[in-house]
Amino acid sequence: QVQLVESGGGLVQAGGSLRLSCAASGRTFSFYGMGWFRQAPGKERELVAVITNAAGTNYADSVKGRFTISRDNAKNTVYLQMTSLKPEDTAVYYCRLSDPNTFYWGKGTLVTVSS
């Protein structure tokens, strides 16, 4: 059974930084692509960043140059380093594992950026 547990969210002032972590279990982590998504109040969930099993990355235009996704296969963990945070980055951030047959999601961690 796949489990994804996010951590690292919190309240930060605009311009600040946070690092989110997502610990995975139940799969051979290194085989799978991982991603970070976010959902702001009243909005649909949107892609933030993805990383393939070969560590290729892709980012939403809104976060390019500010956010960095990375993975540590030895720790079964994917990270999202967020810098120069803006109030519009406020959202619940979700981790996703991409299995060939389905997606698995964590429960999310809340990031609030104050102006």
C-alpha positions, -999 to +999 in steps of 0.1 A: +000+000+000+014+033-010+016+060+016+028+096+010+033+119+039+040+156+034+056+179+059+073+213+061+043+236+056+036+266+077+033+304+079+060+325+063+063+361+053+065+371+016+100+368+004+107+339+027+115+303+021+102+269+030+112+233+022+085+207+018+092+170+022+072+140+011+081+106+025+070+077+004+065+040+014+050+010-002+068+012-036+103+010-048+105+048-048+133+051-073+111+036-101+085+063-101+080+099-111+070+122-083+053+156-083+041+185-062+007+200-068-012+228-049-047+239-044-056+273-033-090+281-017-117+282-044-093+270-071-085+238-089-055+217-080-026+227-102+008+213-110+038+229-093+067+207-102+075+171-113+106+150-113+110+118-132+127+086-120+157+098-139+156+132-121+144+152-150+123+181-138+095+204-150+079+234-134+049+256-137+057+289-152+046+306-120+073+290-099+102+287-123+134+302-108+119+302-073+111+266-066+133+235-069+121+199-068+146+172-059+146+136-047+166+114-024+160+078-034+180+065-005+155+082+018+124+076-003+117+113-001+110+141-026+115+177-017+103+211-028+125+240-019+105+272-022+121+306-022+110+342-028+075+331-017+045+353-026+011+355-011-003+338-042+017+307-033-007+302-004-022+268-009-024+232+003+006+214-013+002+178-023+027+151-032+019+127-059+035+094-070+029+084-106+024+046-110+018+033-145-018+024-136-028+052-112-017+082-092-013+082-054-017+113-034-007+125+001-030+144+024-013+177+019+005+203+039-007+239+042+016+268+031+005+303+040+024+333+028+016+366+045+021+399+028 
